[in-house]
């Protein structure tokens, strides 16, 4: 297939590399030009604009930072929808509110193209390996067209419901992840006076009743950070991205007349991390930061 990727951050790049490995002809576009270099070096073509990307490909995957970026890339003067896109497939993977995908859908339909939302659960390595979990929302027709492609980047992909349902499912999944990092930080703080090695502590927690797959997969990185051995490598899911998602969750809940007290408190804690210059640390480094910050604050 000829597939376009709009947005080559870490996730978009990993998906592009995965699709190149599967033998597809991949074209990429990103607002910041230097971020297409990794995909281009691997054999992807580079489009000059979103319009050129849509024009050259039968399917386009977009995975963008936020709603403003999504709207600009789709509906801007040189956006994905600015040319003739009749019959083309758009797969929107950005983590945004369901209302934002619902607002985009009629604009795509007016151009006689298909839109399916499919935000994904997983970070860079699962994207590279094709083992993401996809939460699709849209029509049965669009899902049937998109499913063969989505199955090449996801180990599991399901149609959750109409447009917007996939976005809400992704926010729900990310709520569990973001609150997990705060809960893990607080759990580790209870063991601070206990002379137990970080590696053993994390191994025991991962083997307990609540041991999450996330902790089993990334426990070594958490233990390294607790032991003061973490490296400042590129984060797979940093605190600032989690803050953005938490704000989306709280806005969605407010629109539903619901309350998310745990999410709200986690956002306040993450805001503290960002204010102290730690917004770009990975979730695995957050428990070590939070324990140190909490002790410093208590001492002060």
N, C-alpha and C positions, 0 to 999 in steps of 0.2 A: 504494500500500500504506500501511497504518498501521504505522509502524516506531518502536520505542522505542530510545533510546540511554541505557544506564546507564554513567555515567562521562563527564563532559564536560571532561576535561583538554584539552590542545592537540589531541591526535589525535582524541578523541571529538567535540570541537567541529567539527573539520575534516570528519569523516565526516558529521556531522549537516548541515552546510552543503551538502555534496555531494549528499546525498539530498534536501534541500529543492530544490536546483536541478533535480533529476531529476523533480520534481513529486510527491514523496511527502508524506504527512502525518506529520510527525515530532514525537515527544514526547520530552523529555529529563528526566533526573534526575541529580543529583549530590549527594553528601553535603554538600559546601560549596556553599551556595546561590548565592553570587555567580558561580560558574563556569558557570552556565547562561545568563548574561546575553547573551553573544554570539549563541548559538543562538536564544534567545527573541526578541532584537531582529530576527533574520532571519526570524521567523515560526514557530518551533517552539513547541509547547505545553510546559508545565512540569508534571511529575507531582509529587505531594506525597510519594511513597514508591516504593520498588521494586515493591511489591505493586500500587500504582495504575498504575505504568508497564506491568507485565505484563498487567494487566486490560484496559487500553485499546488494546492493540496485538496484532496477529497475529504479529509478529516482534520480537525484542528483541536488539540488539547490545550486548554488555558489553565494555568495554575499561577495565580497572581496574589499580590500581597494583601489587598483589601478591596472593599467595594468600590472605592474611588478609582483604583487602578483598573478594576474589571470594567467599569463603565467607560473609562477612557479608551481602553484597548478595543472594546466592542463597538462603541458608538461615536468615537472621535472622528474627525474629518478624514483621517486616513486609517480608520479602524477596520476591524475584521468584517463588519457589516456594510462598509461603505461601497463595495463593488457588487457584482453579480455573484451571489453565493447560492443560487438555486440548487437544491438537492444535496448541499454539503452538510456534513455532520460536525457539530460543535459539542465537545465534551468539556464542561466547566468544572474544574476541580478545586477552585479557591475555597478557603474556609471563610464563609460569610453567612449572614442570616438568610433564612428561607425566603423572606420577603424580597431580598435583593435578587435572588434567582428568579422568583416569580415575576418581578418587574422586567427582567431581561427577556423572559420567554416570548412575550408577544412581539418584541422587536425582532427576534430571530425568525419567528413564524411569518412575520410580515415580509421577510425577504425570501420566503419559501425554502427555508433551510430547517434542519432538525437540531434541537438542543436537548441534551441530557445533562443533568448535574450529576457529578460523581466525586465528591470530596472523598479522600482516602485516609485511612488510619495506618500509620507506619512512618518511619523516618527514612533517611537517605539509603541505608543499606537494603532494607526491604524493597524500596523503589528500584534499586539497581538489580536486585535479584528477582523481581517480579512477584513478590510475596505480600503486597499490600492488601488491605481489605477495603473494598469499595462500597460506598453507600449511595446508590443511584436514586434519582428522583426524576419523574417525567412520565411520558406516555409509553405504553407497551411497544408501540411502533419504533420510537426512538431507541428504547432500550434494546430491542431485538437487533437493530442495526449496529449499535455500539458494543454489544456484549462480546463478540469475538475479539475485538481490539482490547477491551477492558480486561478480558481474561488473560491477556499476555503481560499485563502489568500487575494484576491482582491474583492472589491465591483463592480469594473468595470475593465475589461481587454480587450484590442482591439489589433488586428494585424494591425500595422501602415503601414507596407510595408516589403520589403526584409531585409535581415540581415543588421544591421547598422541603420535602420530607427528608431527602438525603442530607441537606444542609443541617437540619435540626438533629439528625442522627449523629453527624460529625461533631456538633457542639456538645452533645451528650457524652460522646466518647472522650472528647478532650476535657470535659469537666472532670471526669474520673481521673484522667492523667494528671491534670494540673493540681487538683486537690491531693492526689497521691504524693506528689513531691513535698508538699507542705506537711502532710501527715508523717511522712518518712523522716523529715527533718526534726519534727517534734518527738517522734519515737526515739530517734538516735540521741536526742538531748537528754532523755531520761537515763540513758546508759553512760552519759559522760563521766560520772564519778566511778564507774565500774571499770576495773582493769581488764578489759577484753579487747583483743585486737580487732580493728575495723573489719578485716576480712572475715573473721569468725562471726562477728556481730551480724554482718550482712548475710552471710551464709545461713545463719540460724533464722533470721527473719524471712529469708526467701523460702525456707523449708517449713515455715509455720503455716497455720491454717489460712492466713491472709496473704501468703507469699504470692505476689503478682508475677505474671510472666515477664513484665517489664523489669522487675528486680532481678529475676533469674538471668535475664539477658544482659543487663547492664550493671549488675551488682559489683563487678570488679572495678568499674569506673567510680562508683559511689565510694567504695572502700578506699580507693587510691586518694580520692579527694579528702575523705575523713582523716587519712593518715598524712595529709599535707604533701602528697605526691602527684597531684593533678597537674596536667599540662593544659595550657590555654589554646587547645586546638579548636578548629571551627566547631561550633555547637550544632548538634543535629536538631535540637528544639530548644531555643534559648528563652530566657525569662521574658524578654520583651515581646516575643511572639506569643507566649502564653498569656501575657497581659492583654494583648490585642484580642485573643480568643475569649478570655474571661469577660472583657467588656461586651463582646458580641453576645455571650450567654446571658449576661445581666440585662441587656437591652431586650433580648428575646423574651426573657422571663417577665420583664415589666410589661411588655406588650400583651402577654397572656394573663396578666394579673397574678403571677406566681412570685415566689420568693426563693432566692438561692443564697441563704446566709453563709454557707461554707465557701461558696465561690466568691462572695463579696469580701470575706475576711482574707481569703487566699490572695485576692487581688491587692488588698492593702499591704500584705506582707511582701508581695512581689514588687509593688511600687517602692517599698523601702529599698529593695535590692537595686532597682534601677536608679533611684536617687543617689545611691552611693557608688555609682559607676559600674554596677555588676549586672546590667540588663542583658549583656551578651553572653553570660555564662550558660553552660548547658545545665539541664535539669539535674544531671548526675552530680554536679558541683554545688547545687543549691543547698542540700542539707548541711554540708560543711560550712558554707557561708552563713547560713541562718543561725547555727549554733554559736559561731564566733560573734556574730552581730548581736544576738540575744544576750550573751554573757557580757559583752561590752556595754550594752544599753543598761543592763541590770547593775553593773558596776558603777556606771555614771550616775 
